[in-house]
Amino acid sequence: MTSTIRPLPPQSGARPCDRGAAGQKKFIFTNGDRPHAERTAAALGISDHFEDIFDIVSADLIPKPNRETYEKFVDRTGISPARSAMFEDLPKKTCIHRIFSACGRR
């Protein structure tokens, strides 16, 4: 089975790395490696909308949903989990984010 990745259509008013009214940064946080994330983001036409990529190498090869990986992500990016949104492909990977938000780690 093959899949085709298509770029997103241009959105009115969207700018590269547009942080919006809240000034929030956007990151790609992936269990894949940086080159794969870069290729995928480029194929989707969204590369310019993200500050950086936190990949499996950045996580010292410890994949999500390990708590240690989320802690490294928060420490290296400086995000505030209580004031952020996270989107995942698997529900089990979002549980740690909810824990960070609830305990007000940052």
C-alpha positions in Angstrom: 0.0 0.0 0.0 1.3 3.4 -0.9 0.2 6.8 0.2 0.5 10.2 -1.5 1.4 13.2 0.5 0.0 16.4 -0.9 0.8 20.0 0.1 -1.9 21.9 2.0 -3.7 24.6 0.1 -2.5 28.1 0.9 -4.5 29.7 3.7 -5.5 33.3 3.6 -3.4 35.4 6.0 -1.1 32.5 7.0 2.5 33.5 7.2 5.6 31.4 7.7 6.1 30.6 11.4 3.1 32.8 12.3 2.9 32.7 16.1 -0.6 34.2 16.2 -1.9 36.5 18.9 -0.5 34.5 21.8 3.0 34.6 20.4 3.3 30.8 20.8 6.1 28.9 19.0 5.4 25.7 17.0 7.5 22.6 17.0 7.5 19.3 15.3 7.9 16.6 18.1 8.5 13.2 16.5 9.7 9.7 17.1 11.1 9.8 13.6 14.4 11.4 12.7 14.9 15.1 11.6 15.5 14.3 7.9 12.3 12.3 7.7 10.3 15.1 9.5 11.9 17.7 7.2 10.9 15.8 4.1 7.4 15.2 5.3 6.9 18.9 6.3 8.3 20.0 3.0 6.0 17.6 1.1 3.0 19.0 3.0 4.1 22.6 2.4 4.3 23.4 6.2 8.0 23.7 6.9 8.0 27.4 7.3 5.3 27.2 10.0 7.6 25.6 12.7 10.4 26.9 14.8 12.3 23.6 15.0 12.1 19.9 15.1 12.6 17.8 18.2 13.3 14.3 16.9 14.2 10.9 18.3 17.9 11.9 18.3 17.1 15.0 20.3 15.4 12.6 22.7 18.5 10.5 23.1 16.7 7.7 21.2 14.1 7.4 24.0 10.7 7.5 22.1 7.4 9.0 23.1 5.4 8.3 25.3 8.3 8.1 27.8 8.0 10.9 30.4 11.7 11.6 30.1 11.3 12.4 26.5 8.5 14.9 27.2 10.7 16.5 29.9 13.6 16.9 27.5 11.3 18.5 24.9 9.9 21.0 27.5 13.4 21.8 28.8 14.9 22.3 25.3 12.1 24.3 23.8 11.0 26.3 26.8 7.3 25.8 26.1 4.7 26.0 28.9 2.8 22.7 28.8 -0.1 24.4 30.6 -0.4 26.9 27.8 0.2 24.6 24.8 -1.6 22.3 22.5 -0.3 18.9 21.3 -1.6 16.9 18.4 -0.7 13.2 18.1 -1.5 10.3 15.9 -1.8 7.9 18.8 -3.9 8.7 21.9 -1.5 7.0 24.3 1.1 9.6 23.5 -1.0 12.5 24.8 -1.3 11.3 28.4 2.1 12.7 29.5 1.2 16.1 28.1 -2.0 16.1 30.2 0.1 15.2 33.3 2.5 18.1 32.6 -0.4 20.5 32.1 -2.2 19.4 35.2 0.8 19.7 37.5 1.9 23.0 36.1 5.5 21.9 35.6 6.4 25.2 33.9 
